[in-house]
Amino acid sequence: MDPDKALARILELSEFLTYAEFDEIEHELSFSSAAELAETISDLHDWIRQGGFLPTAWQRKGGGVRNEKLPILDEDGTPLKDAPP
C-alpha cells in the first residue's frame, strides 16, 4: 500500500462527496464514491494497525505523539470559546 496515494484519494473523494450537487449527479456515482471512500479509509487503517507507516502529511518531524490538545475551530478557523477542554 502507498499511504500517500491512499490519503490523496480519501481527500479527493471526501471533497467530491462534500461539495457535489447530489441532484445533478447520478445516484450510482455517489454510492460508488462513498463505497470507495469507506474501503480506502479501512485499508489505510488496517495498513497502519499492522505496522505500516503513516502518510507523509501525517508524520511529525522528530516522531512521537502530540500530547497537547488541539483547539476546536469554527468554520472560519477561529477557536471556539465554548469548546470542552
PDB file of N, CA, C and O in Angstrom:
ATOM      1  N   MET A   1       0.842  -1.189   0.000  1.00  0.00           N
ATOM      2  CA  MET A   1       0.000   0.000   0.000  1.00  0.00           C
ATOM      3  C   MET A   1       0.879   1.242   0.000  1.00  0.00           C
ATOM      4  O   MET A   1       1.930   1.278   0.639  1.00  0.00           O
ATOM      5  N   ASP A   2       0.438   2.234  -0.712  1.00  0.00           N
ATOM      6  CA  ASP A   2       1.088   3.545  -0.681  1.00  0.00           C
ATOM      7  C   ASP A   2       0.171   4.461   0.129  1.00  0.00           C
ATOM      8  O   ASP A   2      -0.844   4.925  -0.390  1.00  0.00           O
ATOM      9  N   PRO A   3       0.516   4.733   1.414  1.00  0.00           N
ATOM     10  CA  PRO A   3      -0.375   5.532   2.246  1.00  0.00           C
ATOM     11  C   PRO A   3      -0.555   6.965   1.743  1.00  0.00           C
ATOM     12  O   PRO A   3      -1.590   7.580   2.002  1.00  0.00           O
ATOM     13  N   ASP A   4       0.434   7.503   1.031  1.00  0.00           N
ATOM     14  CA  ASP A   4       0.284   8.858   0.490  1.00  0.00           C
ATOM     15  C   ASP A   4      -0.771   8.886  -0.614  1.00  0.00           C
ATOM     16  O   ASP A   4      -1.577   9.814  -0.684  1.00  0.00           O
ATOM     17  N   LYS A   5      -0.764   7.872  -1.471  1.00  0.00           N
ATOM     18  CA  LYS A   5      -1.787   7.798  -2.526  1.00  0.00           C
ATOM     19  C   LYS A   5      -3.162   7.537  -1.920  1.00  0.00           C
ATOM     20  O   LYS A   5      -4.162   8.086  -2.383  1.00  0.00           O
ATOM     21  N   ALA A   6      -3.212   6.699  -0.884  1.00  0.00           N
ATOM     22  CA  ALA A   6      -4.492   6.416  -0.226  1.00  0.00           C
ATOM     23  C   ALA A   6      -5.061   7.693   0.391  1.00  0.00           C
ATOM     24  O   ALA A   6      -6.246   7.984   0.232  1.00  0.00           O
ATOM     25  N   LEU A   7      -4.222   8.452   1.092  1.00  0.00           N
ATOM     26  CA  LEU A   7      -4.704   9.694   1.704  1.00  0.00           C
ATOM     27  C   LEU A   7      -5.153  10.691   0.639  1.00  0.00           C
ATOM     28  O   LEU A   7      -6.170  11.362   0.810  1.00  0.00           O
ATOM     29  N   ALA A   8      -4.406  10.792  -0.453  1.00  0.00           N
ATOM     30  CA  ALA A   8      -4.798  11.703  -1.535  1.00  0.00           C
ATOM     31  C   ALA A   8      -6.167  11.307  -2.094  1.00  0.00           C
ATOM     32  O   ALA A   8      -6.998  12.170  -2.376  1.00  0.00           O
ATOM     33  N   ARG A   9      -6.396  10.009  -2.253  1.00  0.00           N
ATOM     34  CA  ARG A   9      -7.685   9.545  -2.773  1.00  0.00           C
ATOM     35  C   ARG A   9      -8.805   9.801  -1.774  1.00  0.00           C
ATOM     36  O   ARG A   9      -9.905  10.197  -2.157  1.00  0.00           O
ATOM     37  N   ILE A  10      -8.524   9.573  -0.484  1.00  0.00           N
ATOM     38  CA  ILE A  10      -9.507   9.845   0.567  1.00  0.00           C
ATOM     39  C   ILE A  10      -9.930  11.305   0.523  1.00  0.00           C
ATOM     40  O   ILE A  10     -11.121  11.611   0.584  1.00  0.00           O
ATOM     41  N   LEU A  11      -8.967  12.201   0.417  1.00  0.00           N
ATOM     42  CA  LEU A  11      -9.275  13.629   0.385  1.00  0.00           C
ATOM     43  C   LEU A  11     -10.033  14.008  -0.880  1.00  0.00           C
ATOM     44  O   LEU A  11     -10.948  14.830  -0.837  1.00  0.00           O
ATOM     45  N   GLU A  12      -9.656  13.412  -2.001  1.00  0.00           N
ATOM     46  CA  GLU A  12     -10.340  13.683  -3.268  1.00  0.00           C
ATOM     47  C   GLU A  12     -11.801  13.236  -3.210  1.00  0.00           C
ATOM     48  O   GLU A  12     -12.703  13.981  -3.594  1.00  0.00           O
ATOM     49  N   LEU A  13     -12.022  12.016  -2.727  1.00  0.00           N
ATOM     50  CA  LEU A  13     -13.390  11.507  -2.620  1.00  0.00           C
ATOM     51  C   LEU A  13     -14.203  12.301  -1.602  1.00  0.00           C
ATOM     52  O   LEU A  13     -15.382  12.575  -1.825  1.00  0.00           O
ATOM     53  N   SER A  14     -13.582  12.665  -0.495  1.00  0.00           N
ATOM     54  CA  SER A  14     -14.279  13.455   0.531  1.00  0.00           C
ATOM     55  C   SER A  14     -14.715  14.798  -0.026  1.00  0.00           C
ATOM     56  O   SER A  14     -15.836  15.245   0.216  1.00  0.00           O
ATOM     57  N   GLU A  15     -13.828  15.440  -0.770  1.00  0.00           N
ATOM     58  CA  GLU A  15     -14.175  16.735  -1.356  1.00  0.00           C
ATOM     59  C   GLU A  15     -15.315  16.584  -2.365  1.00  0.00           C
ATOM     60  O   GLU A  15     -16.244  17.391  -2.393  1.00  0.00           O
ATOM     61  N   PHE A  16     -15.229  15.554  -3.180  1.00  0.00           N
ATOM     62  CA  PHE A  16     -16.295  15.314  -4.166  1.00  0.00           C
ATOM     63  C   PHE A  16     -17.638  15.120  -3.472  1.00  0.00           C
ATOM     64  O   PHE A  16     -18.632  15.738  -3.853  1.00  0.00           O
ATOM     65  N   LEU A  17     -17.668  14.260  -2.451  1.00  0.00           N
ATOM     66  CA  LEU A  17     -18.930  13.962  -1.769  1.00  0.00           C
ATOM     67  C   LEU A  17     -19.433  15.147  -0.951  1.00  0.00           C
ATOM     68  O   LEU A  17     -20.639  15.310  -0.770  1.00  0.00           O
ATOM     69  N   THR A  18     -18.525  15.965  -0.464  1.00  0.00           N
ATOM     70  CA  THR A  18     -18.920  17.125   0.337  1.00  0.00           C
ATOM     71  C   THR A  18     -19.522  18.234  -0.519  1.00  0.00           C
ATOM     72  O   THR A  18     -20.511  18.855  -0.130  1.00  0.00           O
ATOM     73  N   TYR A  19     -18.932  18.480  -1.672  1.00  0.00           N
ATOM     74  CA  TYR A  19     -19.330  19.641  -2.469  1.00  0.00           C
ATOM     75  C   TYR A  19     -20.161  19.312  -3.702  1.00  0.00           C
ATOM     76  O   TYR A  19     -20.560  20.218  -4.434  1.00  0.00           O
ATOM     77  N   ALA A  20     -20.425  18.042  -3.944  1.00  0.00           N
ATOM     78  CA  ALA A  20     -21.208  17.669  -5.123  1.00  0.00           C
ATOM     79  C   ALA A  20     -22.658  18.113  -4.976  1.00  0.00           C
ATOM     80  O   ALA A  20     -23.217  18.127  -3.879  1.00  0.00           O
ATOM     81  N   GLU A  21     -23.236  18.467  -6.087  1.00  0.00           N
ATOM     82  CA  GLU A  21     -24.664  18.779  -6.136  1.00  0.00           C
ATOM     83  C   GLU A  21     -25.371  17.457  -6.406  1.00  0.00           C
ATOM     84  O   GLU A  21     -25.457  17.019  -7.553  1.00  0.00           O
ATOM     85  N   PHE A  22     -25.875  16.823  -5.354  1.00  0.00           N
ATOM     86  CA  PHE A  22     -26.410  15.480  -5.492  1.00  0.00           C
ATOM     87  C   PHE A  22     -27.619  15.402  -6.412  1.00  0.00           C
ATOM     88  O   PHE A  22     -27.930  14.322  -6.915  1.00  0.00           O
ATOM     89  N   ASP A  23     -28.302  16.501  -6.645  1.00  0.00           N
ATOM     90  CA  ASP A  23     -29.413  16.476  -7.594  1.00  0.00           C
ATOM     91  C   ASP A  23     -28.897  16.329  -9.025  1.00  0.00           C
ATOM     92  O   ASP A  23     -29.621  15.888  -9.918  1.00  0.00           O
ATOM     93  N   GLU A  24     -27.640  16.703  -9.226  1.00  0.00           N
ATOM     94  CA  GLU A  24     -27.096  16.734 -10.576  1.00  0.00           C
ATOM     95  C   GLU A  24     -26.218  15.531 -10.910  1.00  0.00           C
ATOM     96  O   GLU A  24     -25.866  15.344 -12.074  1.00  0.00           O
ATOM     97  N   ILE A  25     -25.857  14.716  -9.931  1.00  0.00           N
ATOM     98  CA  ILE A  25     -25.023  13.555 -10.225  1.00  0.00           C
ATOM     99  C   ILE A  25     -25.835  12.287 -10.066  1.00  0.00           C
ATOM    100  O   ILE A  25     -26.841  12.255  -9.357  1.00  0.00           O
ATOM    101  N   GLU A  26     -25.387  11.263 -10.727  1.00  0.00           N
ATOM    102  CA  GLU A  26     -26.102  10.005 -10.664  1.00  0.00           C
ATOM    103  C   GLU A  26     -25.967   9.389  -9.280  1.00  0.00           C
ATOM    104  O   GLU A  26     -24.917   9.469  -8.641  1.00  0.00           O
ATOM    105  N   HIS A  27     -27.049   8.776  -8.837  1.00  0.00           N
ATOM    106  CA  HIS A  27     -27.050   8.108  -7.540  1.00  0.00           C
ATOM    107  C   HIS A  27     -25.975   7.025  -7.487  1.00  0.00           C
ATOM    108  O   HIS A  27     -25.300   6.874  -6.468  1.00  0.00           O
ATOM    109  N   GLU A  28     -25.813   6.283  -8.554  1.00  0.00           N
ATOM    110  CA  GLU A  28     -24.828   5.201  -8.601  1.00  0.00           C
ATOM    111  C   GLU A  28     -23.409   5.745  -8.433  1.00  0.00           C
ATOM    112  O   GLU A  28     -22.583   5.123  -7.765  1.00  0.00           O
ATOM    113  N   LEU A  29     -23.123   6.898  -9.035  1.00  0.00           N
ATOM    114  CA  LEU A  29     -21.805   7.510  -8.913  1.00  0.00           C
ATOM    115  C   LEU A  29     -21.532   7.930  -7.473  1.00  0.00           C
ATOM    116  O   LEU A  29     -20.433   7.707  -6.965  1.00  0.00           O
ATOM    117  N   SER A  30     -22.518   8.534  -6.805  1.00  0.00           N
ATOM    118  CA  SER A  30     -22.317   8.950  -5.423  1.00  0.00           C
ATOM    119  C   SER A  30     -22.164   7.743  -4.514  1.00  0.00           C
ATOM    120  O   SER A  30     -21.355   7.770  -3.586  1.00  0.00           O
ATOM    121  N   PHE A  31     -22.931   6.678  -4.765  1.00  0.00           N
ATOM    122  CA  PHE A  31     -22.813   5.465  -3.957  1.00  0.00           C
ATOM    123  C   PHE A  31     -21.451   4.820  -4.144  1.00  0.00           C
ATOM    124  O   PHE A  31     -20.818   4.426  -3.164  1.00  0.00           O
ATOM    125  N   SER A  32     -20.984   4.705  -5.388  1.00  0.00           N
ATOM    126  CA  SER A  32     -19.688   4.068  -5.635  1.00  0.00           C
ATOM    127  C   SER A  32     -18.553   4.907  -5.052  1.00  0.00           C
ATOM    128  O   SER A  32     -17.560   4.355  -4.577  1.00  0.00           O
ATOM    129  N   SER A  33     -18.687   6.232  -5.082  1.00  0.00           N
ATOM    130  CA  SER A  33     -17.668   7.100  -4.480  1.00  0.00           C
ATOM    131  C   SER A  33     -17.630   6.924  -2.970  1.00  0.00           C
ATOM    132  O   SER A  33     -16.551   6.864  -2.380  1.00  0.00           O
ATOM    133  N   ALA A  34     -18.798   6.842  -2.340  1.00  0.00           N
ATOM    134  CA  ALA A  34     -18.866   6.644  -0.896  1.00  0.00           C
ATOM    135  C   ALA A  34     -18.310   5.273  -0.512  1.00  0.00           C
ATOM    136  O   ALA A  34     -17.618   5.140   0.497  1.00  0.00           O
ATOM    137  N   ALA A  35     -18.612   4.266  -1.315  1.00  0.00           N
ATOM    138  CA  ALA A  35     -18.099   2.921  -1.045  1.00  0.00           C
ATOM    139  C   ALA A  35     -16.582   2.891  -1.187  1.00  0.00           C
ATOM    140  O   ALA A  35     -15.893   2.283  -0.367  1.00  0.00           O
ATOM    141  N   GLU A  36     -16.055   3.545  -2.228  1.00  0.00           N
ATOM    142  CA  GLU A  36     -14.598   3.602  -2.411  1.00  0.00           C
ATOM    143  C   GLU A  36     -13.939   4.361  -1.272  1.00  0.00           C
ATOM    144  O   GLU A  36     -12.868   3.972  -0.805  1.00  0.00           O
ATOM    145  N   LEU A  37     -14.564   5.433  -0.823  1.00  0.00           N
ATOM    146  CA  LEU A  37     -14.039   6.200   0.308  1.00  0.00           C
ATOM    147  C   LEU A  37     -13.951   5.329   1.554  1.00  0.00           C
ATOM    148  O   LEU A  37     -12.921   5.305   2.227  1.00  0.00           O
ATOM    149  N   ALA A  38     -15.030   4.615   1.860  1.00  0.00           N
ATOM    150  CA  ALA A  38     -15.045   3.751   3.040  1.00  0.00           C
ATOM    151  C   ALA A  38     -13.982   2.653   2.940  1.00  0.00           C
ATOM    152  O   ALA A  38     -13.292   2.362   3.917  1.00  0.00           O
ATOM    153  N   GLU A  39     -13.852   2.050   1.769  1.00  0.00           N
ATOM    154  CA  GLU A  39     -12.874   0.982   1.579  1.00  0.00           C
ATOM    155  C   GLU A  39     -11.445   1.507   1.710  1.00  0.00           C
ATOM    156  O   GLU A  39     -10.595   0.845   2.305  1.00  0.00           O
ATOM    157  N   THR A  40     -11.176   2.687   1.162  1.00  0.00           N
ATOM    158  CA  THR A  40      -9.834   3.263   1.229  1.00  0.00           C
ATOM    159  C   THR A  40      -9.469   3.630   2.656  1.00  0.00           C
ATOM    160  O   THR A  40      -8.336   3.411   3.084  1.00  0.00           O
ATOM    161  N   ILE A  41     -10.420   4.187   3.398  1.00  0.00           N
ATOM    162  CA  ILE A  41     -10.175   4.503   4.807  1.00  0.00           C
ATOM    163  C   ILE A  41      -9.889   3.228   5.588  1.00  0.00           C
ATOM    164  O   ILE A  41      -8.953   3.182   6.385  1.00  0.00           O
ATOM    165  N   SER A  42     -10.683   2.207   5.363  1.00  0.00           N
ATOM    166  CA  SER A  42     -10.499   0.931   6.054  1.00  0.00           C
ATOM    167  C   SER A  42      -9.142   0.312   5.713  1.00  0.00           C
ATOM    168  O   SER A  42      -8.454  -0.202   6.594  1.00  0.00           O
ATOM    169  N   ASP A  43      -8.759   0.361   4.439  1.00  0.00           N
ATOM    170  CA  ASP A  43      -7.464  -0.183   4.021  1.00  0.00           C
ATOM    171  C   ASP A  43      -6.306   0.570   4.670  1.00  0.00           C
ATOM    172  O   ASP A  43      -5.339  -0.045   5.121  1.00  0.00           O
ATOM    173  N   LEU A  44      -6.398   1.897   4.720  1.00  0.00           N
ATOM    174  CA  LEU A  44      -5.336   2.691   5.350  1.00  0.00           C
ATOM    175  C   LEU A  44      -5.272   2.393   6.839  1.00  0.00           C
ATOM    176  O   LEU A  44      -4.185   2.267   7.402  1.00  0.00           O
ATOM    177  N   HIS A  45      -6.420   2.282   7.475  1.00  0.00           N
ATOM    178  CA  HIS A  45      -6.474   1.942   8.906  1.00  0.00           C
ATOM    179  C   HIS A  45      -5.794   0.595   9.157  1.00  0.00           C
ATOM    180  O   HIS A  45      -4.966   0.480  10.061  1.00  0.00           O
ATOM    181  N   ASP A  46      -6.134  -0.416   8.371  1.00  0.00           N
ATOM    182  CA  ASP A  46      -5.522  -1.737   8.520  1.00  0.00           C
ATOM    183  C   ASP A  46      -4.013  -1.674   8.301  1.00  0.00           C
ATOM    184  O   ASP A  46      -3.251  -2.300   9.038  1.00  0.00           O
ATOM    185  N   TRP A  47      -3.584  -0.928   7.301  1.00  0.00           N
ATOM    186  CA  TRP A  47      -2.162  -0.759   6.995  1.00  0.00           C
ATOM    187  C   TRP A  47      -1.420  -0.200   8.206  1.00  0.00           C
ATOM    188  O   TRP A  47      -0.374  -0.722   8.589  1.00  0.00           O
ATOM    189  N   ILE A  48      -1.955   0.851   8.804  1.00  0.00           N
ATOM    190  CA  ILE A  48      -1.304   1.490   9.954  1.00  0.00           C
ATOM    191  C   ILE A  48      -1.306   0.553  11.151  1.00  0.00           C
ATOM    192  O   ILE A  48      -0.287   0.431  11.832  1.00  0.00           O
ATOM    193  N   ARG A  49      -2.423  -0.110  11.426  1.00  0.00           N
ATOM    194  CA  ARG A  49      -2.516  -1.029  12.567  1.00  0.00           C
ATOM    195  C   ARG A  49      -1.558  -2.198  12.445  1.00  0.00           C
ATOM    196  O   ARG A  49      -1.118  -2.745  13.455  1.00  0.00           O
ATOM    197  N   GLN A  50      -1.231  -2.585  11.228  1.00  0.00           N
ATOM    198  CA  GLN A  50      -0.333  -3.720  11.004  1.00  0.00           C
ATOM    199  C   GLN A  50       1.134  -3.289  10.934  1.00  0.00           C
ATOM    200  O   GLN A  50       1.998  -4.063  10.521  1.00  0.00           O
ATOM    201  N   GLY A  51       1.403  -2.054  11.340  1.00  0.00           N
ATOM    202  CA  GLY A  51       2.786  -1.587  11.410  1.00  0.00           C
ATOM    203  C   GLY A  51       3.248  -0.763  10.231  1.00  0.00           C
ATOM    204  O   GLY A  51       4.419  -0.388  10.156  1.00  0.00           O
ATOM    205  N   GLY A  52       2.347  -0.476   9.306  1.00  0.00           N
ATOM    206  CA  GLY A  52       2.723   0.362   8.162  1.00  0.00           C
ATOM    207  C   GLY A  52       2.947   1.798   8.604  1.00  0.00           C
ATOM    208  O   GLY A  52       2.460   2.228   9.650  1.00  0.00           O
ATOM    209  N   PHE A  53       3.686   2.523   7.798  1.00  0.00           N
ATOM    210  CA  PHE A  53       3.997   3.916   8.142  1.00  0.00           C
ATOM    211  C   PHE A  53       2.843   4.844   7.768  1.00  0.00           C
ATOM    212  O   PHE A  53       2.025   4.539   6.900  1.00  0.00           O
ATOM    213  N   LEU A  54       2.807   5.978   8.447  1.00  0.00           N
ATOM    214  CA  LEU A  54       1.770   6.982   8.209  1.00  0.00           C
ATOM    215  C   LEU A  54       1.999   7.687   6.877  1.00  0.00           C
ATOM    216  O   LEU A  54       3.123   7.722   6.377  1.00  0.00           O
ATOM    217  N   PRO A  55       0.946   8.245   6.306  1.00  0.00           N
ATOM    218  CA  PRO A  55       1.149   9.110   5.142  1.00  0.00           C
ATOM    219  C   PRO A  55       2.081  10.264   5.534  1.00  0.00           C
ATOM    220  O   PRO A  55       2.086  10.705   6.683  1.00  0.00           O
ATOM    221  N   THR A  56       2.847  10.732   4.593  1.00  0.00           N
ATOM    222  CA  THR A  56       3.814  11.801   4.866  1.00  0.00           C
ATOM    223  C   THR A  56       3.159  13.007   5.526  1.00  0.00           C
ATOM    224  O   THR A  56       3.740  13.605   6.432  1.00  0.00           O
ATOM    225  N   ALA A  57       1.960  13.371   5.088  1.00  0.00           N
ATOM    226  CA  ALA A  57       1.272  14.542   5.641  1.00  0.00           C
ATOM    227  C   ALA A  57       0.922  14.368   7.113  1.00  0.00           C
ATOM    228  O   ALA A  57       0.691  15.357   7.808  1.00  0.00           O
ATOM    229  N   TRP A  58       0.878  13.132   7.602  1.00  0.00           N
ATOM    230  CA  TRP A  58       0.534  12.868   8.994  1.00  0.00           C
ATOM    231  C   TRP A  58       1.756  12.662   9.875  1.00  0.00           C
ATOM    232  O   TRP A  58       1.625  12.543  11.093  1.00  0.00           O
ATOM    233  N   GLN A  59       2.928  12.618   9.285  1.00  0.00           N
ATOM    234  CA  GLN A  59       4.139  12.373  10.061  1.00  0.00           C
ATOM    235  C   GLN A  59       4.628  13.671  10.680  1.00  0.00           C
ATOM    236  O   GLN A  59       4.564  14.742  10.076  1.00  0.00           O
ATOM    237  N   ARG A  60       5.119  13.538  11.908  1.00  0.00           N
ATOM    238  CA  ARG A  60       5.688  14.702  12.595  1.00  0.00           C
ATOM    239  C   ARG A  60       7.191  14.583  12.553  1.00  0.00           C
ATOM    240  O   ARG A  60       7.738  13.492  12.718  1.00  0.00           O
ATOM    241  N   LYS A  61       7.854  15.679  12.336  1.00  0.00           N
ATOM    242  CA  LYS A  61       9.305  15.678  12.416  1.00  0.00           C
ATOM    243  C   LYS A  61       9.690  15.406  13.863  1.00  0.00           C
ATOM    244  O   LYS A  61       9.132  16.011  14.779  1.00  0.00           O
ATOM    245  N   GLY A  62      10.617  14.524  14.071  1.00  0.00           N
ATOM    246  CA  GLY A  62      11.024  14.171  15.432  1.00  0.00           C
ATOM    247  C   GLY A  62      10.209  13.021  16.000  1.00  0.00           C
ATOM    248  O   GLY A  62      10.523  12.516  17.077  1.00  0.00           O
ATOM    249  N   GLY A  63       9.161  12.599  15.288  1.00  0.00           N
ATOM    250  CA  GLY A  63       8.363  11.466  15.740  1.00  0.00           C
ATOM    251  C   GLY A  63       7.581  11.763  16.999  1.00  0.00           C
ATOM    252  O   GLY A  63       7.455  12.914  17.415  1.00  0.00           O
ATOM    253  N   GLY A  64       7.068  10.727  17.587  1.00  0.00           N
ATOM    254  CA  GLY A  64       6.328  10.877  18.838  1.00  0.00           C
ATOM    255  C   GLY A  64       4.870  11.198  18.620  1.00  0.00           C
ATOM    256  O   GLY A  64       4.385  11.302  17.494  1.00  0.00           O
ATOM    257  N   VAL A  65       4.202  11.350  19.720  1.00  0.00           N
ATOM    258  CA  VAL A  65       2.767  11.613  19.713  1.00  0.00           C
ATOM    259  C   VAL A  65       2.526  13.006  20.256  1.00  0.00           C
ATOM    260  O   VAL A  65       3.184  13.434  21.204  1.00  0.00           O
ATOM    261  N   ARG A  66       1.601  13.699  19.668  1.00  0.00           N
ATOM    262  CA  ARG A  66       1.250  15.041  20.132  1.00  0.00           C
ATOM    263  C   ARG A  66       0.501  14.909  21.451  1.00  0.00           C
ATOM    264  O   ARG A  66      -0.507  14.207  21.525  1.00  0.00           O
ATOM    265  N   ASN A  67       0.983  15.573  22.482  1.00  0.00           N
ATOM    266  CA  ASN A  67       0.358  15.484  23.797  1.00  0.00           C
ATOM    267  C   ASN A  67      -0.623  16.620  24.064  1.00  0.00           C
ATOM    268  O   ASN A  67      -1.569  16.449  24.833  1.00  0.00           O
ATOM    269  N   GLU A  68      -0.413  17.764  23.448  1.00  0.00           N
ATOM    270  CA  GLU A  68      -1.316  18.876  23.707  1.00  0.00           C
ATOM    271  C   GLU A  68      -2.615  18.686  22.935  1.00  0.00           C
ATOM    272  O   GLU A  68      -2.636  18.065  21.872  1.00  0.00           O
ATOM    273  N   LYS A  69      -3.683  19.224  23.477  1.00  0.00           N
ATOM    274  CA  LYS A  69      -4.983  19.125  22.817  1.00  0.00           C
ATOM    275  C   LYS A  69      -5.081  20.216  21.768  1.00  0.00           C
ATOM    276  O   LYS A  69      -4.642  21.346  21.983  1.00  0.00           O
ATOM    277  N   LEU A  70      -5.654  19.869  20.645  1.00  0.00           N
ATOM    278  CA  LEU A  70      -5.843  20.829  19.581  1.00  0.00           C
ATOM    279  C   LEU A  70      -7.172  21.550  19.783  1.00  0.00           C
ATOM    280  O   LEU A  70      -8.139  20.944  20.246  1.00  0.00           O
ATOM    281  N   PRO A  71      -7.230  22.837  19.441  1.00  0.00           N
ATOM    282  CA  PRO A  71      -8.483  23.573  19.619  1.00  0.00           C
ATOM    283  C   PRO A  71      -9.538  23.122  18.619  1.00  0.00           C
ATOM    284  O   PRO A  71      -9.216  22.663  17.523  1.00  0.00           O
ATOM    285  N   ILE A  72     -10.792  23.257  19.008  1.00  0.00           N
ATOM    286  CA  ILE A  72     -11.903  23.016  18.096  1.00  0.00           C
ATOM    287  C   ILE A  72     -12.181  24.345  17.402  1.00  0.00           C
ATOM    288  O   ILE A  72     -12.364  25.373  18.055  1.00  0.00           O
ATOM    289  N   LEU A  73     -12.210  24.310  16.072  1.00  0.00           N
ATOM    290  CA  LEU A  73     -12.339  25.541  15.301  1.00  0.00           C
ATOM    291  C   LEU A  73     -13.714  25.662  14.676  1.00  0.00           C
ATOM    292  O   LEU A  73     -14.365  24.661  14.376  1.00  0.00           O
ATOM    293  N   ASP A  74     -14.153  26.912  14.481  1.00  0.00           N
ATOM    294  CA  ASP A  74     -15.407  27.126  13.766  1.00  0.00           C
ATOM    295  C   ASP A  74     -15.114  27.126  12.262  1.00  0.00           C
ATOM    296  O   ASP A  74     -13.990  26.840  11.847  1.00  0.00           O
ATOM    297  N   GLU A  75     -16.111  27.443  11.460  1.00  0.00           N
ATOM    298  CA  GLU A  75     -15.957  27.395  10.010  1.00  0.00           C
ATOM    299  C   GLU A  75     -14.893  28.357   9.489  1.00  0.00           C
ATOM    300  O   GLU A  75     -14.315  28.126   8.426  1.00  0.00           O
ATOM    301  N   ASP A  76     -14.632  29.436  10.231  1.00  0.00           N
ATOM    302  CA  ASP A  76     -13.643  30.432   9.816  1.00  0.00           C
ATOM    303  C   ASP A  76     -12.249  30.118  10.337  1.00  0.00           C
ATOM    304  O   ASP A  76     -11.301  30.849  10.049  1.00  0.00           O
ATOM    305  N   GLY A  77     -12.113  29.031  11.108  1.00  0.00           N
ATOM    306  CA  GLY A  77     -10.821  28.679  11.666  1.00  0.00           C
ATOM    307  C   GLY A  77     -10.528  29.332  13.001  1.00  0.00           C
ATOM    308  O   GLY A  77      -9.404  29.258  13.498  1.00  0.00           O
ATOM    309  N   THR A  78     -11.538  29.976  13.592  1.00  0.00           N
ATOM    310  CA  THR A  78     -11.380  30.623  14.892  1.00  0.00           C
ATOM    311  C   THR A  78     -11.681  29.608  15.997  1.00  0.00           C
ATOM    312  O   THR A  78     -12.694  28.911  15.936  1.00  0.00           O
ATOM    313  N   PRO A  79     -10.800  29.519  17.015  1.00  0.00           N
ATOM    314  CA  PRO A  79     -11.078  28.575  18.102  1.00  0.00           C
ATOM    315  C   PRO A  79     -12.400  28.904  18.802  1.00  0.00           C
ATOM    316  O   PRO A  79     -12.699  30.066  19.075  1.00  0.00           O
ATOM    317  N   LEU A  80     -13.178  27.866  19.085  1.00  0.00           N
ATOM    318  CA  LEU A  80     -14.438  28.053  19.792  1.00  0.00           C
ATOM    319  C   LEU A  80     -14.171  28.281  21.276  1.00  0.00           C
ATOM    320  O   LEU A  80     -13.385  27.553  21.883  1.00  0.00           O
ATOM    321  N   LYS A  81     -14.802  29.260  21.849  1.00  0.00           N
ATOM    322  CA  LYS A  81     -14.603  29.572  23.260  1.00  0.00           C
ATOM    323  C   LYS A  81     -15.374  28.610  24.160  1.00  0.00           C
ATOM    324  O   LYS A  81     -14.970  28.368  25.297  1.00  0.00           O
ATOM    325  N   ASP A  82     -16.479  28.060  23.660  1.00  0.00           N
ATOM    326  CA  ASP A  82     -17.314  27.167  24.462  1.00  0.00           C
ATOM    327  C   ASP A  82     -16.957  25.693  24.315  1.00  0.00           C
ATOM    328  O   ASP A  82     -17.678  24.822  24.803  1.00  0.00           O
ATOM    329  N   ALA A  83     -15.843  25.417  23.644  1.00  0.00           N
ATOM    330  CA  ALA A  83     -15.467  24.021  23.420  1.00  0.00           C
ATOM    331  C   ALA A  83     -14.997  23.375  24.715  1.00  0.00           C
ATOM    332  O   ALA A  83     -14.362  24.031  25.540  1.00  0.00           O
ATOM    333  N   PRO A  84     -15.301  22.102  24.901  1.00  0.00           N
ATOM    334  CA  PRO A  84     -14.847  21.415  26.118  1.00  0.00           C
ATOM    335  C   PRO A  84     -13.330  21.293  26.141  1.00  0.00           C
ATOM    336  O   PRO A  84     -12.703  21.265  25.082  1.00  0.00           O
ATOM    337  N   PRO A  85     -12.733  21.221  27.313  1.00  0.00           N
ATOM    338  CA  PRO A  85     -11.267  21.142  27.395  1.00  0.00           C
ATOM    339  C   PRO A  85     -10.741  19.836  26.851  1.00  0.00           C
ATOM    340  O   PRO A  85      -9.531  19.611  26.847  1.00  0.00           O
TER     341      PRO A  85
END
